[in-house]
Amino acid sequence: MAKIVKVKDVLIGEGAPKICVPMVGETLEQLKEEATYLRTLDLDIVEWRVDFFEHVEDLEKVKAALHEIRSILANVPLVFTFRSAREGGEKEISAASYVELNRTVAETGQVELIDVELFNEEADVKTLVEAAHKHNVYVIISNHDFHKTPSKEEIVSRLRKAQELGGDLPKIAVMPTNTADVLTLLDATRTMAEEHADRPIITMSMAGKGVVSRLTGELFGSALTFGAAKKASAPGQIPVTELREILTVLHNHS
Ligand SMILES: O=C1C[C@@](O)(C(=O)O)C[C@@H](O)[C@@H]1O
C-alpha cells in the first residue's frame, strides 16, 4: 500500500485508520441535527448515506440538503453514498438515476468522495469515476455481502477489480458466519494491501464477530473504519469515542 489519499487535512493510508461516521437522517431536519452533533465528535470523515433520505429521488432537494450539510460540517471531508438495497442499503433506484445522482453531486464540488458500487454496469462505474475525477472528487469503489464471506481469492479479486476501474479507495464489507470467516477477510486484506494495492483499501467483516476487523486495520492493511454516532448504518459499528481509543492504543503500541 503506497499512495496516500489526502482529503482536505485527512491522510488516508498513513498511521492509524481514519474514522468515518455515517449520517442516516431521513428528513432535512434530522440531517441538520445529525451534522451538528457530529461536529462535537472526534472523527475524521463523515458519510452521508443518502439512501436514508426521504427525498433522494429529487435531485434539487438532494442538492439543497447537501448545501446545508456542507455548511454545518465546514472543513470535515464528506463521502456521498447511495447504498442500494441489494448491498444492504435502504432503497433501490434505476441504474440511470444512480448515475445521474452521483454525477450531479460530484459536479457540485461539495463532497470530497463518492461511493460507487462495483456491481454496476462497468460502463456506469467508469463514467462515474471519470466525472468525479474531473471535479477532483475521489471515488470509493465498494462491494458488500450481507449474507456471507466469499473466499479469500474472491475478496482479493473484487478489490483488484475496484482498483483497475480507477477507484481511489477499493472497499469491501462482508458478513462472517463463523470466526474463520473473519480470518479470511483479514488475510485477504493483508494480501491485497501487501501484494496488489498501490493505494489505500478499506475492508471490514461485519456484525459482532467481525468487530475485531474494524479495529485492526493498521496492522492488516485497512485504512478507514466506520464508527457509529447515535445510530449505526451497518452491524458491528462501535461508538466513535471507543473506536478512537482502541485505534490509538493499537497505533501507539505497534
Ligand atoms: O460501505 C460501508 C461500510 C458499512 O457497510 C460498514 O459495514 O461499516 C457502513 C456503510 O455506511 C458504508 O457505506
The ligand as a Gaussian input file, in Angstrom:
#p B3LYP/6-31G(d) Opt

LIG

0 1
 O      -19.832000       0.569000       2.966000
 C      -19.926000       0.991000       4.081000
 C      -19.414000       0.242000       5.213000
 C      -20.537000      -0.141000       6.135000
 O      -21.371000      -1.050000       5.469000
 C      -19.980000      -0.829000       7.379000
 O      -20.063000      -2.065000       7.441000
 O      -19.451000      -0.141000       8.254000
 C      -21.299000       1.114000       6.511000
 C      -21.812000       1.894000       5.316000
 O      -22.448000       3.096000       5.738000
 C      -20.682000       2.217000       4.386000
 O      -21.182000       2.806000       3.213000

